[in-house]
Amino acid sequence: MQSSPGLPRTKSPSRANLSGWLYVTPLIAVLVPFFVAPILVVLAASFFQTDGFGGLTPGFTLSNYIEVLHSALTLKLYLATIKFTFFTWLFTLVIGFFVAYFLVFHVRNQLLAIGLFLVCTVPFWTSNIIRMISWIPLLGKEGLINAGLMSAHVINQPLEVLLFSDLAVVIAYVHQLTIFMIVPIFNAMARIDKRVIEAAVDAGASRFDIMRHIVVPMSKSGIALGTIFVVSIVMGDFFVVKVMSGGGSASVVSAFYEDVGVLQYPTAAASAVLLTLVLVAIVALILRTVDIRQEIAR
């Protein structure tokens, strides 16, 4: 049966399915060897045994998970990681939200707003190591902050808590990750219709009411995305903790990094799997709280 003149031809279901697979083939070609396969290898290794010299004995055992879960050190490391994650998330959220709010609602010139937004990316023109080292002249015993406080007679001796401490770890994380909170919140706020704000002002709403009832609810997608970025990076990092704490603090990743160093691969793999499950649970909780796809499609 021929199609009527003037009506568009529709693709057959088989051709449509083939086109869809062709579109996602490049993504699959990257994800399978570089993402899926390594995860499966780590998962399989977590059930193997080791001879203590880096060799793996194929088999199925839960002893690696039992060892990790029954260790008091595991709980201590997770508490430390959660502490770093929470405070980093809190400070990056506050700073990122108000920076994005200022750029969107208080900078009238859009070109200037974009320029100021790009200024926020300047610290990322250098490596993480250089950015961490740059805090030492500021936070050290003879650094600028201690020198300034002592010159102002606020303190009598240098504050040791500023460097090689948990505070230094959080400062370094906030410095590195605030941009990951600014970008999604800025994008979410930029989609807010300014006429809604003007109507609320005309109706007598205060700035706090506008913030609470309009800006924050309509920025939920940006806050959720920024939270996922920050939480995932902090919980998966150990280098900042090791450097900025001076070795005085550790994280979950530090534990299986040390296990890898002493060739305890199955235990390290079990720790990595457990951490991945914790991260997946956190991300799933965030996605259940905020439907990012629906928020973005508005």
C-alpha positions as CSV (number, residue, x, y, z in Angstrom):
1,M,0.0,0.0,0.0
2,Q,1.5,3.3,-1.1
3,S,1.5,6.3,1.2
4,S,-0.7,9.2,0.3
5,P,0.8,12.2,-1.4
6,G,1.8,15.0,1.0
7,L,2.1,12.7,4.1
8,P,5.6,12.3,5.6
9,R,7.0,8.8,5.4
10,T,7.6,7.1,8.7
11,K,10.5,4.9,9.4
12,S,9.9,1.2,10.1
13,P,10.5,0.1,13.7
14,S,13.5,-2.0,12.7
15,R,15.2,0.9,10.9
16,A,14.4,3.2,13.9
17,N,15.9,0.8,16.3
18,L,19.0,0.4,14.1
19,S,19.4,4.2,14.0
20,G,19.1,4.4,17.8
21,W,21.8,1.8,18.3
22,L,24.1,3.6,15.8
23,Y,23.7,6.8,17.8
24,V,24.7,5.2,21.1
25,T,27.5,3.0,19.6
26,P,30.3,5.5,20.2
27,L,29.2,5.9,23.8
28,I,29.1,2.1,24.3
29,A,32.5,1.7,22.7
30,V,33.9,4.1,25.4
31,L,31.9,3.0,28.4
32,V,32.3,-0.8,28.1
33,P,36.2,-1.1,28.0
34,F,36.9,1.9,30.2
35,F,34.1,1.9,32.7
36,V,32.1,-1.3,32.8
37,A,35.0,-3.8,32.3
38,P,37.2,-2.3,35.1
39,I,34.2,-2.4,37.6
40,L,33.6,-6.0,36.8
41,V,37.3,-6.9,37.3
42,V,37.3,-5.1,40.7
43,L,34.1,-6.9,41.6
44,A,35.4,-10.3,40.7
45,A,38.7,-9.6,42.5
46,S,36.9,-8.7,45.7
47,F,35.8,-12.4,46.0
48,F,39.2,-13.9,45.3
49,Q,41.9,-14.8,47.7
50,T,45.5,-13.7,47.7
51,D,48.8,-15.5,48.4
52,G,50.2,-12.4,50.0
53,F,52.6,-11.6,47.2
54,G,50.2,-10.0,44.7
55,G,48.9,-13.3,43.3
56,L,45.2,-13.9,43.1
57,T,43.5,-17.3,43.6
58,P,40.3,-17.6,41.7
59,G,37.4,-18.7,43.8
60,F,34.5,-17.3,45.8
61,T,34.9,-16.1,49.4
62,L,33.3,-13.4,51.5
63,S,36.3,-13.2,53.8
64,N,37.5,-9.9,52.2
65,Y,34.1,-8.2,52.9
66,I,33.9,-9.7,56.4
67,E,37.4,-8.4,57.2
68,V,36.6,-4.9,56.0
69,L,33.2,-4.7,57.7
70,H,34.4,-6.1,61.0
71,S,37.3,-3.7,61.2
72,A,37.0,-0.8,63.6
73,L,39.3,1.2,61.3
74,T,36.7,1.0,58.6
75,L,34.1,2.7,60.7
76,K,36.6,5.4,61.8
77,L,37.6,6.1,58.2
78,Y,34.0,6.3,57.0
79,L,33.2,8.8,59.8
80,A,36.2,10.9,58.8
81,T,35.2,10.7,55.1
82,I,31.6,11.7,55.9
83,K,32.9,14.6,58.0
84,F,35.0,15.9,55.2
85,T,32.2,15.4,52.7
86,F,29.6,17.1,54.8
87,F,31.6,20.3,55.6
88,T,32.9,20.6,52.1
89,W,29.4,20.2,50.7
90,L,28.0,22.8,53.2
91,F,30.6,25.5,52.5
92,T,30.6,24.9,48.7
93,L,26.8,25.0,48.7
94,V,26.6,28.3,50.6
95,I,29.4,30.0,48.5
96,G,28.3,28.5,45.2
97,F,24.6,29.5,45.8
98,F,25.3,33.1,46.6
99,V,27.9,33.6,43.9
100,A,25.4,32.2,41.3
101,Y,22.6,34.3,42.8
102,F,24.8,37.4,42.6
103,L,25.8,36.7,39.0
104,V,22.2,36.0,37.8
105,F,20.1,38.6,39.7
106,H,22.5,41.4,40.6
107,V,24.7,41.7,37.5
108,R,22.5,43.4,34.9
109,N,25.0,43.2,32.0
110,Q,24.9,39.6,30.7
111,L,28.4,39.9,29.2
112,L,29.8,41.1,32.5
113,A,28.1,38.2,34.3
114,I,29.6,35.7,31.9
115,G,33.0,37.3,32.4
116,L,32.7,37.1,36.2
117,F,31.6,33.6,35.8
118,L,34.7,32.7,33.8
119,V,36.9,34.4,36.5
120,C,35.6,31.7,38.9
121,T,37.4,29.1,36.7
122,V,40.8,30.8,36.9
123,P,42.0,28.6,39.8
124,F,41.5,25.6,37.5
125,W,44.1,26.8,35.1
126,T,46.7,25.3,37.4
127,S,47.0,21.7,38.8
128,N,45.6,20.6,42.1
129,I,49.0,20.2,43.6
130,I,49.9,23.8,42.9
131,R,46.6,25.0,44.4
132,M,47.2,23.0,47.5
133,I,50.8,24.2,47.9
134,S,49.6,27.8,47.5
135,W,47.8,27.5,50.9
136,I,51.0,26.8,52.8
137,P,52.3,30.4,52.7
138,L,48.8,31.5,54.0
139,L,48.1,28.9,56.6
140,G,51.6,28.0,57.9
141,K,52.9,29.0,61.4
142,E,54.8,31.9,59.7
143,G,52.1,32.4,57.1
144,L,50.3,35.6,56.2
145,I,47.2,34.8,58.3
146,N,49.2,34.0,61.5
147,A,51.5,37.0,60.8
148,G,48.5,39.3,60.4
149,L,46.7,38.1,63.5
150,M,49.9,38.4,65.6
151,S,50.6,41.9,64.2
152,A,47.0,42.9,65.2
153,H,47.6,41.4,68.7
154,V,44.7,39.1,68.2
155,I,46.8,36.0,69.1
156,N,50.1,35.7,71.0
157,Q,51.4,32.6,69.2
158,P,50.8,31.1,65.8
159,L,47.7,28.9,65.3
160,E,48.7,25.4,64.5
161,V,45.2,24.3,63.5
162,L,45.3,26.2,60.2
163,L,47.7,23.9,58.5
164,F,48.2,20.1,58.5
165,S,44.8,19.6,60.1
166,D,41.2,18.7,59.2
167,L,40.5,22.4,58.8
168,A,43.2,22.6,56.1
169,V,41.7,19.6,54.3
170,V,38.2,21.2,54.2
171,I,39.7,24.6,53.0
172,A,41.5,22.8,50.2
173,Y,38.4,20.9,49.1
174,V,36.2,24.0,49.2
175,H,38.8,25.9,47.1
176,Q,38.9,23.1,44.5
177,L,35.2,22.1,44.4
178,T,33.2,25.3,44.8
179,I,33.2,25.7,41.0
180,F,31.4,22.4,40.7
181,M,28.6,23.9,42.8
182,I,28.6,27.3,41.1
183,V,28.2,26.0,37.5
184,P,25.0,23.9,37.9
185,I,23.3,26.3,40.2
186,F,24.2,29.2,37.9
187,N,22.6,27.3,35.0
188,A,19.5,26.5,37.0
189,M,19.0,30.1,38.2
190,A,19.6,31.5,34.7
191,R,16.4,29.7,33.5
192,I,14.3,31.4,36.1
193,D,11.9,33.9,34.4
194,K,12.7,37.3,35.8
195,R,9.1,38.3,35.4
196,V,8.2,35.9,38.2
197,I,10.6,37.8,40.5
198,E,9.1,41.1,39.4
199,A,5.6,39.8,40.0
200,A,6.5,38.7,43.5
201,V,8.1,42.1,44.3
202,D,4.9,43.8,43.0
203,A,2.9,41.6,45.3
204,G,4.9,42.7,48.3
205,A,7.1,39.7,48.8
206,S,10.3,40.3,50.7
207,R,13.7,39.2,49.5
208,F,13.6,36.3,51.9
209,D,10.2,35.2,50.6
210,I,11.5,35.4,47.0
211,M,14.5,33.4,48.0
212,R,12.5,30.8,49.9
213,H,9.5,30.3,47.6
214,I,11.0,31.0,44.2
215,V,14.7,30.9,43.8
216,V,15.6,27.9,46.0
217,P,12.7,25.6,44.7
218,M,13.6,26.5,41.1
219,S,17.3,25.9,41.7
220,K,16.8,22.4,43.1
221,S,18.2,20.7,39.9
222,G,21.4,22.7,40.1
223,I,21.8,22.1,43.8
224,A,21.3,18.4,43.3
225,L,23.8,18.2,40.5
226,G,26.4,20.2,42.4
227,T,25.8,18.0,45.4
228,I,26.4,14.8,43.3
229,F,29.6,16.3,41.9
230,V,31.1,17.4,45.3
231,V,30.1,14.3,47.3
232,S,31.4,12.0,44.6
233,I,34.8,13.8,44.3
234,V,35.4,14.1,48.0
235,M,34.4,10.5,48.9
236,G,36.6,9.2,46.0
237,D,39.7,11.3,46.9
238,F,42.6,10.7,49.3
239,F,45.4,12.9,47.9
240,V,44.1,16.2,49.4
241,V,43.5,14.5,52.8
242,K,47.0,13.1,52.8
243,V,48.8,16.3,51.8
244,M,46.8,18.9,53.7
245,S,46.5,16.9,56.9
246,G,50.2,16.1,56.9
247,G,49.4,12.5,57.2
248,G,47.4,13.1,60.4
249,S,44.0,12.2,58.9
250,A,42.9,9.5,56.4
251,S,39.9,8.6,54.3
252,V,38.3,5.4,53.0
253,V,40.2,5.6,49.8
254,S,43.4,5.9,51.8
255,A,42.8,2.5,53.3
256,F,42.5,0.5,50.1
257,Y,45.3,2.6,48.5
258,E,47.5,1.3,51.3
259,D,46.2,-2.2,50.7
260,V,47.2,-1.9,47.1
261,G,50.7,-0.8,48.2
262,V,51.1,-4.0,50.2
263,L,49.7,-6.2,47.4
264,Q,46.4,-6.9,49.3
265,Y,44.3,-6.6,46.1
266,P,41.2,-8.5,47.2
267,T,40.8,-6.5,50.3
268,A,41.3,-3.3,48.4
269,A,38.7,-4.4,45.8
270,A,36.2,-5.2,48.5
271,S,36.7,-1.8,50.1
272,A,36.3,-0.2,46.6
273,V,33.0,-2.1,46.0
274,L,31.6,-1.1,49.4
275,L,32.5,2.6,48.8
276,T,30.9,2.4,45.3
277,L,27.7,1.0,46.8
278,V,27.6,3.8,49.4
279,L,28.1,6.5,46.7
280,V,25.4,4.9,44.5
281,A,23.0,4.9,47.5
282,I,23.7,8.6,48.2
283,V,23.2,9.5,44.5
284,A,20.0,7.5,44.3
285,L,18.7,9.3,47.4
286,I,19.4,12.6,45.8
287,L,17.8,11.6,42.6
288,R,14.7,10.4,44.4
289,T,14.5,13.7,46.2
290,V,14.9,15.8,43.1
291,D,13.8,14.7,39.6
292,I,16.6,16.3,37.7
293,R,15.3,15.4,34.3
294,Q,11.9,17.0,35.1
295,E,13.5,20.1,36.6
296,I,15.8,20.6,33.5
297,A,12.9,20.0,31.1
298,R,10.8,22.9,32.6
